[in-house]
Amino acid sequence: QVQLVESGGGLVQPGGSLRLSCAASGRIFSIYAMGWYRQAPGKQRELVAAITSGDSTNYADSVKGRFTISRDNAKNTVYLQMNSLKPEDTAVYFCNAQRVRVGLSTPYYDYWGQGTQVTVSS
């Protein structure tokens, strides 16, 4: 069983910064991509940023230039550095791991973390 454990959320003033971390644990052979999604009250979950094992990245237009995603493949950990935070960034942020394999030729599955609250408010 694979688990994703997130940390780093909290309350921050507009213009401030936060760094989210997500560590995947369990029997893991490979993870194709890891990423962050968010869901604000009354809205659908949306992609914030994702990064592949080859370090290709993808960002939502709303966070480009402010957020940076990075990954430590050896630790199966993904980070999201969030700068210049805005009130509209307030949401529950979920970590996602895509195409997780436990062996070379085994099926792959996607996993989600439990979510961490990020609140941007003065």
C-alpha positions, 0 to 999 in steps of 0.5 A, spaced: 500 500 500 502 506 498 501 512 502 502 520 501 503 524 507 502 532 506 505 537 510 506 545 510 499 548 509 497 553 514 495 561 514 499 566 511 498 573 509 497 576 502 504 576 498 507 571 503 510 564 502 509 557 503 512 550 502 508 544 501 511 537 501 509 530 500 512 524 501 510 517 498 511 511 502 510 504 501 512 499 496 514 503 490 518 501 484 517 507 480 512 513 480 511 517 473 509 523 475 507 527 482 503 533 482 499 538 486 491 539 485 487 544 489 479 545 491 476 551 494 469 551 497 464 550 491 469 549 486 472 543 482 478 540 484 484 543 479 491 542 477 496 546 480 502 543 478 505 537 476 512 534 475 514 527 471 520 523 473 524 526 467 523 533 471 518 536 465 513 540 469 506 543 468 503 549 471 496 552 471 496 559 468 494 562 475 500 560 478 505 561 473 511 565 475 509 564 483 509 557 484 515 552 483 514 544 483 520 540 484 521 533 486 526 528 489 526 522 486 530 518 491 525 520 496 519 519 492 517 526 495 515 532 491 515 540 493 511 546 492 514 552 493 508 558 493 510 565 493 506 571 492 500 568 495 493 571 493 487 570 497 484 566 491 490 561 492 486 559 498 484 552 498 485 544 500 491 542 496 492 535 495 498 531 493 497 526 487 502 520 485 501 518 478 502 511 475 505 508 481 508 501 480 510 496 485 515 492 480 517 493 473 511 489 469 506 490 475 500 494 473 500 502 475 495 506 480 494 513 482 494 515 489 492 521 493 494 525 499 489 527 504 489 534 503 492 540 507 489 547 508 492 553 505 489 559 507 491 566 504 488 572 508 490 578 512 
